[in-house]
Structures are given as C-alpha cells and as structure tokens.
Amino acid sequence: MSAAGRLAERSQEENWLPILELAVEEVFEIMLGCRVKPAAQCEQKPTAEFTAMVGMAGSPCGILTVCCDAKTARQVAKCRLGTQPTPKNR
C-alpha cells in the first residue's frame, strides 16, 4: 500500500474512533445504567479473564471486542441483571 493509501486509511480510522467511543458510552448507559470512559492505553498488555464480542451492523460494520477481569465482569452482569451474584458463583 502506498503512503497516501495508509494516510487515507488512518484518517478514516481517526474519524470513526469518536463515533465508536460515543456508541459504547450510550450502550453502557442504556443497557447497564452506568457510565464508561475510554481508558488510557498502557504499554503492558492487560490480562483478560472474560471476553465479549459485539457485532455492529450498518455503515460502521464490524466486531468490537471487550475484555475485562472477573471483578468487572461480575459488576457488568449485576448491572445487566439487576441482581447480586450468589456467593456460590463468585
């Protein structure tokens, strides 16, 4: 790919990033009743115990992967279901 092609591709990615971030924020607020914000990238790769894949259809078509630790996964499930996990499942 030429330098101009890579620049155009990167420009398109930069245009979509704020839209995707807003969409994630809106979905978490609607479905979980909580607010989320993008985290700063770190050099160390985070360890993920749970992974969810969310499909997107329409103009921005693709798959978004969300990774989190067990504590965060429990909190998301609690918010979504409106219940506390039982001690047996913790």
A tleap script that builds the chain and sets N, CA, C and O, in Angstrom:
source leaprc.protein.ff14SB
mol = sequence {
  NMET SER ALA ALA GLY ARG LEU ALA GLU ARG
  SER GLN GLU GLU ASN TRP LEU PRO ILE LEU
  GLU LEU ALA VAL GLU GLU VAL PHE GLU ILE
  MET LEU GLY CYS ARG VAL LYS PRO ALA ALA
  GLN CYS GLU GLN LYS PRO THR ALA GLU PHE
  THR ALA MET VAL GLY MET ALA GLY SER PRO
  CYS GLY ILE LEU THR VAL CYS CYS ASP ALA
  LYS THR ALA ARG GLN VAL ALA LYS CYS ARG
  LEU GLY THR GLN PRO THR PRO LYS ASN CARG
}
set mol.1.N position { 0.848 -1.172 0.000 }
set mol.1.CA position { 0.000 0.000 0.000 }
set mol.1.C position { 0.893 1.234 0.000 }
set mol.1.O position { 1.938 1.262 0.649 }
set mol.2.N position { 0.475 2.224 -0.718 }
set mol.2.CA position { 1.266 3.452 -0.817 }
set mol.2.C position { 1.126 4.278 0.453 }
set mol.2.O position { 0.239 4.037 1.272 }
set mol.3.N position { 2.018 5.259 0.605 }
set mol.3.CA position { 1.970 6.156 1.769 }
set mol.3.C position { 0.662 6.933 1.781 }
set mol.3.O position { 0.077 7.144 2.843 }
set mol.4.N position { 0.201 7.356 0.617 }
set mol.4.CA position { -1.063 8.092 0.535 }
set mol.4.C position { -2.231 7.204 0.951 }
set mol.4.O position { -3.158 7.663 1.618 }
set mol.5.N position { -2.186 5.947 0.561 }
set mol.5.CA position { -3.240 4.994 0.937 }
set mol.5.C position { -3.271 4.752 2.438 }
set mol.5.O position { -4.342 4.695 3.043 }
set mol.6.N position { -2.076 4.607 3.046 }
set mol.6.CA position { -2.007 4.403 4.501 }
set mol.6.C position { -2.508 5.641 5.240 }
set mol.6.O position { -3.186 5.528 6.261 }
set mol.7.N position { -2.174 6.820 4.723 }
set mol.7.CA position { -2.622 8.067 5.343 }
set mol.7.C position { -4.140 8.195 5.268 }
set mol.7.O position { -4.777 8.596 6.242 }
set mol.8.N position { -4.716 7.862 4.136 }
set mol.8.CA position { -6.170 7.930 3.974 }
set mol.8.C position { -6.858 6.928 4.898 }
set mol.8.O position { -7.884 7.236 5.505 }
set mol.9.N position { -6.282 5.720 5.003 }
set mol.9.CA position { -6.854 4.696 5.883 }
set mol.9.C position { -6.803 5.155 7.339 }
set mol.9.O position { -7.783 5.003 8.069 }
set mol.10.N position { -5.681 5.711 7.764 }
set mol.10.CA position { -5.546 6.195 9.140 }
set mol.10.C position { -6.513 7.350 9.410 }
set mol.10.O position { -7.094 7.437 10.492 }
set mol.11.N position { -6.682 8.225 8.436 }
set mol.11.CA position { -7.607 9.341 8.582 }
set mol.11.C position { -9.021 8.830 8.808 }
set mol.11.O position { -9.747 9.365 9.646 }
set mol.12.N position { -9.422 7.797 8.066 }
set mol.12.CA position { -10.756 7.221 8.244 }
set mol.12.C position { -10.896 6.603 9.632 }
set mol.12.O position { -11.942 6.753 10.263 }
set mol.13.N position { -9.861 5.905 10.125 }
set mol.13.CA position { -9.896 5.315 11.466 }
set mol.13.C position { -10.067 6.404 12.522 }
set mol.13.O position { -10.851 6.246 13.457 }
set mol.14.N position { -9.338 7.500 12.375 }
set mol.14.CA position { -9.426 8.586 13.340 }
set mol.14.C position { -10.812 9.221 13.331 }
set mol.14.O position { -11.274 9.695 14.369 }
set mol.15.N position { -11.483 9.240 12.182 }
set mol.15.CA position { -12.830 9.788 12.099 }
set mol.15.C position { -13.847 8.890 12.804 }
set mol.15.O position { -14.809 9.391 13.385 }
set mol.16.N position { -13.649 7.580 12.761 }
set mol.16.CA position { -14.596 6.643 13.355 }
set mol.16.C position { -14.420 6.495 14.860 }
set mol.16.O position { -15.383 6.180 15.558 }
set mol.17.N position { -13.223 6.711 15.373 }
set mol.17.CA position { -12.956 6.469 16.788 }
set mol.17.C position { -13.904 7.231 17.710 }
set mol.17.O position { -14.467 6.605 18.608 }
set mol.18.N position { -14.119 8.538 17.551 }
set mol.18.CA position { -15.056 9.232 18.449 }
set mol.18.C position { -16.486 8.696 18.343 }
set mol.18.O position { -17.214 8.666 19.335 }
set mol.19.N position { -16.883 8.278 17.153 }
set mol.19.CA position { -18.229 7.729 16.959 }
set mol.19.C position { -18.368 6.410 17.696 }
set mol.19.O position { -19.383 6.173 18.352 }
set mol.20.N position { -17.356 5.542 17.599 }
set mol.20.CA position { -17.403 4.258 18.296 }
set mol.20.C position { -17.376 4.448 19.810 }
set mol.20.O position { -18.088 3.754 20.537 }
set mol.21.N position { -16.558 5.386 20.285 }
set mol.21.CA position { -16.498 5.643 21.728 }
set mol.21.C position { -17.852 6.129 22.240 }
set mol.21.O position { -18.300 5.694 23.301 }
set mol.22.N position { -18.500 7.013 21.510 }
set mol.22.CA position { -19.818 7.522 21.904 }
set mol.22.C position { -20.849 6.388 21.898 }
set mol.22.O position { -21.685 6.303 22.797 }
set mol.23.N position { -20.789 5.534 20.900 }
set mol.23.CA position { -21.727 4.410 20.818 }
set mol.23.C position { -21.564 3.483 22.024 }
set mol.23.O position { -22.560 3.043 22.600 }
set mol.24.N position { -20.321 3.180 22.412 }
set mol.24.CA position { -20.074 2.326 23.576 }
set mol.24.C position { -20.621 2.990 24.836 }
set mol.24.O position { -21.275 2.333 25.646 }
set mol.25.N position { -20.362 4.282 25.007 }
set mol.25.CA position { -20.865 5.009 26.175 }
set mol.25.C position { -22.393 4.947 26.233 }
set mol.25.O position { -22.964 4.704 27.297 }
set mol.26.N position { -23.052 5.165 25.101 }
set mol.26.CA position { -24.514 5.149 25.061 }
set mol.26.C position { -25.072 3.771 25.380 }
set mol.26.O position { -26.045 3.660 26.125 }
set mol.27.N position { -24.478 2.727 24.834 }
set mol.27.CA position { -24.957 1.366 25.088 }
set mol.27.C position { -24.804 1.008 26.564 }
set mol.27.O position { -25.718 0.428 27.149 }
set mol.28.N position { -23.670 1.340 27.177 }
set mol.28.CA position { -23.488 1.033 28.595 }
set mol.28.C position { -24.499 1.796 29.446 }
set mol.28.O position { -25.033 1.249 30.411 }
set mol.29.N position { -24.766 3.048 29.100 }
set mol.29.CA position { -25.741 3.824 29.866 }
set mol.29.C position { -27.147 3.250 29.718 }
set mol.29.O position { -27.885 3.162 30.699 }
set mol.30.N position { -27.521 2.863 28.506 }
set mol.30.CA position { -28.864 2.337 28.264 }
set mol.30.C position { -29.031 0.936 28.855 }
set mol.30.O position { -30.016 0.673 29.545 }
set mol.31.N position { -28.093 0.049 28.596 }
set mol.31.CA position { -28.261 -1.346 28.986 }
set mol.31.C position { -27.835 -1.653 30.414 }
set mol.31.O position { -28.372 -2.570 31.036 }
set mol.32.N position { -26.871 -0.894 30.944 }
set mol.32.CA position { -26.351 -1.203 32.274 }
set mol.32.C position { -26.613 -0.105 33.290 }
set mol.32.O position { -26.448 -0.315 34.492 }
set mol.33.N position { -27.018 1.058 32.818 }
set mol.33.CA position { -27.252 2.162 33.728 }
set mol.33.C position { -25.985 2.682 34.373 }
set mol.33.O position { -26.021 3.203 35.488 }
set mol.34.N position { -24.860 2.544 33.676 }
set mol.34.CA position { -23.596 3.047 34.223 }
set mol.34.C position { -22.821 3.766 33.129 }
set mol.34.O position { -23.047 3.554 31.938 }
set mol.35.N position { -21.907 4.614 33.560 }
set mol.35.CA position { -21.108 5.394 32.611 }
set mol.35.C position { -19.731 4.769 32.460 }
set mol.35.O position { -19.143 4.289 33.429 }
set mol.36.N position { -19.230 4.781 31.244 }
set mol.36.CA position { -17.881 4.296 30.955 }
set mol.36.C position { -17.144 5.348 30.156 }
set mol.36.O position { -17.751 6.152 29.448 }
set mol.37.N position { -15.854 5.332 30.276 }
set mol.37.CA position { -14.989 6.224 29.502 }
set mol.37.C position { -13.805 5.404 29.000 }
set mol.37.O position { -13.403 4.435 29.645 }
set mol.38.N position { -13.250 5.784 27.866 }
set mol.38.CA position { -12.070 5.058 27.366 }
set mol.38.C position { -10.910 5.177 28.352 }
set mol.38.O position { -10.692 6.229 28.952 }
set mol.39.N position { -10.183 4.096 28.503 }
set mol.39.CA position { -9.002 4.098 29.368 }
set mol.39.C position { -7.786 4.463 28.540 }
set mol.39.O position { -7.732 4.195 27.340 }
set mol.40.N position { -6.816 5.074 29.188 }
set mol.40.CA position { -5.554 5.378 28.505 }
set mol.40.C position { -4.846 4.074 28.175 }
set mol.40.O position { -4.855 3.130 28.966 }
set mol.41.N position { -4.238 4.033 27.009 }
set mol.41.CA position { -3.501 2.835 26.635 }
set mol.41.C position { -2.241 2.733 27.469 }
set mol.41.O position { -1.588 3.735 27.759 }
set mol.42.N position { -1.908 1.519 27.848 }
set mol.42.CA position { -0.668 1.320 28.598 }
set mol.42.C position { 0.225 0.376 27.804 }
set mol.42.O position { -0.231 -0.326 26.902 }
set mol.43.N position { 1.486 0.376 28.153 }
set mol.43.CA position { 2.439 -0.466 27.427 }
set mol.43.C position { 2.237 -1.935 27.749 }
set mol.43.O position { 2.447 -2.797 26.895 }
set mol.44.N position { 1.829 -2.223 28.976 }
set mol.44.CA position { 1.634 -3.607 29.390 }
set mol.44.C position { 0.277 -4.099 28.907 }
set mol.44.O position { -0.737 -3.422 29.079 }
set mol.45.N position { 0.267 -5.277 28.304 }
set mol.45.CA position { -0.990 -5.826 27.813 }
set mol.45.C position { -1.819 -6.301 29.000 }
set mol.45.O position { -1.334 -7.072 29.829 }
set mol.46.N position { -3.084 -5.838 29.088 }
set mol.46.CA position { -3.913 -6.249 30.217 }
set mol.46.C position { -4.263 -7.728 30.141 }
set mol.46.O position { -4.395 -8.297 29.057 }
set mol.47.N position { -4.411 -8.338 31.309 }
set mol.47.CA position { -4.822 -9.737 31.343 }
set mol.47.C position { -6.340 -9.769 31.382 }
set mol.47.O position { -6.956 -9.137 32.240 }
set mol.48.N position { -6.931 -10.488 30.474 }
set mol.48.CA position { -8.384 -10.560 30.377 }
set mol.48.C position { -8.853 -11.949 30.778 }
set mol.48.O position { -8.408 -12.952 30.220 }
set mol.49.N position { -9.753 -11.999 31.745 }
set mol.49.CA position { -10.331 -13.268 32.150 }
set mol.49.C position { -11.617 -13.544 31.379 }
set mol.49.O position { -12.003 -14.697 31.191 }
set mol.50.N position { -12.281 -12.464 30.931 }
set mol.50.CA position { -13.531 -12.594 30.203 }
set mol.50.C position { -13.470 -11.724 28.957 }
set mol.50.O position { -12.954 -10.607 28.985 }
set mol.51.N position { -14.006 -12.256 27.861 }
set mol.51.CA position { -14.029 -11.516 26.604 }
set mol.51.C position { -15.433 -11.604 26.015 }
set mol.51.O position { -16.036 -12.677 25.987 }
set mol.52.N position { -15.940 -10.485 25.553 }
set mol.52.CA position { -17.232 -10.452 24.865 }
set mol.52.C position { -17.014 -9.827 23.498 }
set mol.52.O position { -16.213 -8.905 23.344 }
set mol.53.N position { -17.724 -10.332 22.522 }
set mol.53.CA position { -17.626 -9.786 21.177 }
set mol.53.C position { -18.998 -9.242 20.801 }
set mol.53.O position { -20.010 -9.932 20.922 }
set mol.54.N position { -19.014 -7.995 20.344 }
set mol.54.CA position { -20.259 -7.318 19.994 }
set mol.54.C position { -20.225 -7.005 18.506 }
set mol.54.O position { -19.326 -6.316 18.026 }
set mol.55.N position { -21.202 -7.511 17.791 }
set mol.55.CA position { -21.287 -7.265 16.357 }
set mol.55.C position { -21.981 -5.954 16.062 }
set mol.55.O position { -22.930 -5.582 16.753 }
set mol.56.N position { -21.522 -5.252 15.049 }
set mol.56.CA position { -22.129 -3.995 14.621 }
set mol.56.C position { -22.558 -4.134 13.170 }
set mol.56.O position { -21.826 -4.659 12.331 }
set mol.57.N position { -23.757 -3.652 12.900 }
set mol.57.CA position { -24.268 -3.676 11.530 }
set mol.57.C position { -24.605 -2.255 11.112 }
set mol.57.O position { -24.872 -1.396 11.953 }
set mol.58.N position { -24.591 -2.020 9.847 }
set mol.58.CA position { -24.882 -0.685 9.334 }
set mol.58.C position { -23.664 -0.121 8.638 }
set mol.58.O position { -22.833 -0.863 8.114 }
set mol.59.N position { -23.564 1.197 8.637 }
set mol.59.CA position { -22.449 1.842 7.971 }
set mol.59.C position { -21.114 1.455 8.593 }
set mol.59.O position { -20.210 1.039 7.868 }
set mol.60.N position { -20.954 1.578 9.927 }
set mol.60.CA position { -19.737 1.017 10.517 }
set mol.60.C position { -20.010 -0.440 10.856 }
set mol.60.O position { -20.634 -0.727 11.878 }
set mol.61.N position { -19.563 -1.347 10.031 }
set mol.61.CA position { -19.822 -2.770 10.200 }
set mol.61.C position { -18.560 -3.459 10.714 }
set mol.61.O position { -17.474 -3.248 10.174 }
set mol.62.N position { -18.698 -4.276 11.747 }
set mol.62.CA position { -17.544 -4.994 12.259 }
set mol.62.C position { -17.836 -5.617 13.601 }
set mol.62.O position { -18.994 -5.753 13.996 }
set mol.63.N position { -16.782 -5.996 14.304 }
set mol.63.CA position { -16.908 -6.621 15.620 }
set mol.63.C position { -16.021 -5.874 16.602 }
set mol.63.O position { -14.852 -5.605 16.327 }
set mol.64.N position { -16.597 -5.545 17.749 }
set mol.64.CA position { -15.880 -4.877 18.818 }
set mol.64.C position { -15.625 -5.902 19.914 }
set mol.64.O position { -16.551 -6.597 20.332 }
set mol.65.N position { -14.400 -6.008 20.381 }
set mol.65.CA position { -14.054 -6.942 21.442 }
set mol.65.C position { -13.858 -6.188 22.739 }
set mol.65.O position { -13.121 -5.203 22.797 }
set mol.66.N position { -14.530 -6.663 23.788 }
set mol.66.CA position { -14.418 -6.065 25.110 }
set mol.66.C position { -13.822 -7.115 26.041 }
set mol.66.O position { -14.347 -8.222 26.157 }
set mol.67.N position { -12.727 -6.763 26.701 }
set mol.67.CA position { -12.059 -7.671 27.628 }
set mol.67.C position { -12.065 -7.065 29.022 }
set mol.67.O position { -11.925 -5.852 29.180 }
set mol.68.N position { -12.226 -7.918 30.038 }
set mol.68.CA position { -12.205 -7.409 31.403 }
set mol.68.C position { -11.819 -8.517 32.380 }
set mol.68.O position { -11.773 -9.694 32.023 }
set mol.69.N position { -11.543 -8.113 33.619 }
set mol.69.CA position { -11.223 -9.089 34.658 }
set mol.69.C position { -12.522 -9.604 35.272 }
set mol.69.O position { -13.604 -9.125 34.933 }
set mol.70.N position { -12.415 -10.578 36.174 }
set mol.70.CA position { -13.584 -11.212 36.783 }
set mol.70.C position { -14.408 -10.217 37.593 }
set mol.70.O position { -15.637 -10.276 37.568 }
set mol.71.N position { -13.759 -9.312 38.304 }
set mol.71.CA position { -14.479 -8.333 39.125 }
set mol.71.C position { -15.368 -7.451 38.248 }
set mol.71.O position { -16.530 -7.213 38.576 }
set mol.72.N position { -14.820 -6.971 37.138 }
set mol.72.CA position { -15.579 -6.123 36.227 }
set mol.72.C position { -16.701 -6.910 35.567 }
set mol.72.O position { -17.809 -6.395 35.418 }
set mol.73.N position { -16.433 -8.155 35.167 }
set mol.73.CA position { -17.463 -8.994 34.543 }
set mol.73.C position { -18.633 -9.217 35.501 }
set mol.73.O position { -19.790 -9.180 35.080 }
set mol.74.N position { -18.345 -9.449 36.782 }
set mol.74.CA position { -19.412 -9.614 37.776 }
set mol.74.C position { -20.237 -8.341 37.903 }
set mol.74.O position { -21.462 -8.403 38.005 }
set mol.75.N position { -19.574 -7.184 37.897 }
set mol.75.CA position { -20.276 -5.912 38.025 }
set mol.75.C position { -21.169 -5.656 36.803 }
set mol.75.O position { -22.295 -5.179 36.949 }
set mol.76.N position { -20.677 -5.968 35.612 }
set mol.76.CA position { -21.476 -5.804 34.395 }
set mol.76.C position { -22.701 -6.718 34.466 }
set mol.76.O position { -23.816 -6.289 34.169 }
set mol.77.N position { -22.493 -7.984 34.863 }
set mol.77.CA position { -23.619 -8.923 34.970 }
set mol.77.C position { -24.626 -8.441 36.007 }
set mol.77.O position { -25.835 -8.522 35.787 }
set mol.78.N position { -24.133 -7.944 37.131 }
set mol.78.CA position { -25.007 -7.429 38.190 }
set mol.78.C position { -25.851 -6.268 37.671 }
set mol.78.O position { -27.059 -6.230 37.904 }
set mol.79.N position { -25.235 -5.333 36.979 }
set mol.79.CA position { -25.967 -4.186 36.429 }
set mol.79.C position { -26.983 -4.633 35.389 }
set mol.79.O position { -28.112 -4.143 35.369 }
set mol.80.N position { -26.591 -5.547 34.541 }
set mol.80.CA position { -27.472 -6.001 33.459 }
set mol.80.C position { -28.664 -6.777 33.994 }
set mol.80.O position { -29.787 -6.602 33.520 }
set mol.81.N position { -28.422 -7.643 34.989 }
set mol.81.CA position { -29.483 -8.491 35.517 }
set mol.81.C position { -30.252 -7.844 36.665 }
set mol.81.O position { -31.356 -8.270 37.002 }
set mol.82.N position { -29.660 -6.814 37.260 }
set mol.82.CA position { -30.312 -6.153 38.383 }
set mol.82.C position { -30.293 -6.974 39.656 }
set mol.82.O position { -31.138 -6.787 40.531 }
set mol.83.N position { -29.328 -7.890 39.766 }
set mol.83.CA position { -29.244 -8.753 40.953 }
set mol.83.C position { -27.800 -8.847 41.426 }
set mol.83.O position { -26.868 -8.477 40.713 }
set mol.84.N position { -27.642 -9.340 42.620 }
set mol.84.CA position { -26.326 -9.657 43.154 }
set mol.84.C position { -25.999 -11.101 42.805 }
set mol.84.O position { -26.884 -11.952 42.895 }
set mol.85.N position { -24.776 -11.416 42.412 }
set mol.85.CA position { -24.417 -12.816 42.183 }
set mol.85.C position { -24.461 -13.577 43.508 }
set mol.85.O position { -24.150 -13.012 44.556 }
set mol.86.N position { -24.834 -14.819 43.467 }
set mol.86.CA position { -24.856 -15.627 44.686 }
set mol.86.C position { -23.428 -15.954 45.107 }
set mol.86.O position { -22.542 -16.021 44.255 }
set mol.87.N position { -23.182 -16.161 46.413 }
set mol.87.CA position { -21.818 -16.476 46.858 }
set mol.87.C position { -21.218 -17.677 46.160 }
set mol.87.O position { -20.006 -17.733 45.953 }
set mol.88.N position { -22.055 -18.646 45.792 }
set mol.88.CA position { -21.586 -19.854 45.115 }
set mol.88.C position { -20.949 -19.530 43.768 }
set mol.88.O position { -20.008 -20.206 43.351 }
set mol.89.N position { -21.452 -18.499 43.082 }
set mol.89.CA position { -20.975 -18.150 41.737 }
set mol.89.C position { -19.904 -17.085 41.725 }
set mol.89.O position { -19.453 -16.698 40.648 }
set mol.90.N position { -19.482 -16.601 42.860 }
set mol.90.CA position { -18.484 -15.515 42.893 }
set mol.90.C position { -17.117 -16.000 42.591 }
set mol.90.O position { -16.171 -15.213 42.580 }
savepdb mol mol.pdb
quit
